[in-house]
Amino acid sequence: MTYSLIQLAPGAYDLLLNGEVIGSVVRTGERSNNTVWTAELLENLPHGQRPAPFVEVEHTFLTLEPLCDWLGDPQVKSNFGRSAIARSA
C-alpha cells in the first residue's frame, strides 16, 4: 500500500492510498502548545476493511513526523498556494 499526502493549507492534508483520497491529516491546537496531528479515514469501515495500519478510524500523534513514519513515509506534495488551473497541470 502506498500512501501520499497532498497539502491543502498549513496543517491540512488529503490522505491518499494508491492515488485515491481515503482520509485526511490535520493539525489541531496552537503551533507551540497542545498540538495534535490526526489521521482520519473518510469512512467508518469495519475493522477488517480498514487499510493498514489503521486499527481505528482516527489515530493521533504529537508531531507530523511519527504520523508519516506510521504511514510508511508517504510522498508529500503541496497544492497550497496554487490555483486550480496549476493543480490540474
C-alpha positions in Angstrom: 0.0 0.0 0.0 1.3 3.4 -1.0 0.2 6.4 0.9 0.7 10.0 -0.1 -0.3 13.4 1.4 -1.4 16.4 -0.5 -1.1 19.7 1.5 -4.2 21.8 1.1 -3.2 24.5 3.7 -0.8 24.7 6.6 -1.7 21.8 8.9 -4.2 20.2 6.5 -3.6 17.3 4.1 -5.7 14.9 2.0 -4.6 11.3 2.7 -4.4 9.2 -0.5 -4.0 5.5 -0.8 -2.8 4.4 -4.3 -3.9 7.7 -5.7 -7.5 7.7 -4.1 -8.5 10.1 -1.3 -9.4 8.0 1.7 -9.0 10.4 4.5 -7.3 13.5 6.0 -4.4 14.5 8.1 -4.9 17.7 10.2 -3.2 19.6 12.9 -5.2 20.9 15.8 -4.2 23.2 18.7 -1.8 26.0 18.8 1.5 25.7 17.0 3.6 25.8 20.2 1.1 24.3 22.7 -1.2 21.3 22.7 -0.6 20.5 19.0 -2.0 17.1 17.9 -1.9 15.6 14.4 -4.8 13.3 13.5 -5.0 10.8 10.6 -8.7 10.1 9.9 -10.4 7.8 7.4 -13.3 9.3 5.5 -15.5 6.2 6.0 -16.0 4.3 9.3 -15.2 1.0 7.7 -15.5 -2.3 9.7 -12.2 -3.3 11.3 -11.4 -6.0 8.7 -11.8 -3.5 5.8 -9.6 -0.6 7.1 -6.4 -0.2 5.3 -3.2 -1.0 7.3 -2.0 0.5 9.6 -5.5 1.9 10.6 -6.9 -0.1 13.5 -9.3 2.7 14.4 -10.9 5.4 12.2 -8.7 8.1 13.9 -5.1 8.0 15.1 -3.4 10.9 16.8 0.3 11.8 17.1 2.2 14.6 18.7 4.0 15.7 15.5 3.7 15.0 11.8 7.0 13.0 11.7 5.8 10.0 13.6 2.5 10.1 11.8 4.4 9.9 8.5 6.6 7.1 9.9 3.4 5.2 10.8 2.1 5.6 7.3 5.3 4.3 5.8 6.9 7.7 4.8 4.3 8.8 2.3 5.3 11.2 -0.5 4.2 14.7 0.4 3.0 17.2 -2.3 1.7 20.7 -1.9 -1.3 22.3 -3.5 -1.1 25.1 -1.0 -1.0 28.5 -2.7 -1.6 27.1 -6.2 -4.6 27.9 -8.4 -7.0 25.2 -9.6 -5.5 25.6 -13.1 -2.0 25.0 -11.8 -3.1 22.0 -9.7 -4.5 20.3 -12.8 -1.4 20.7 -14.8 
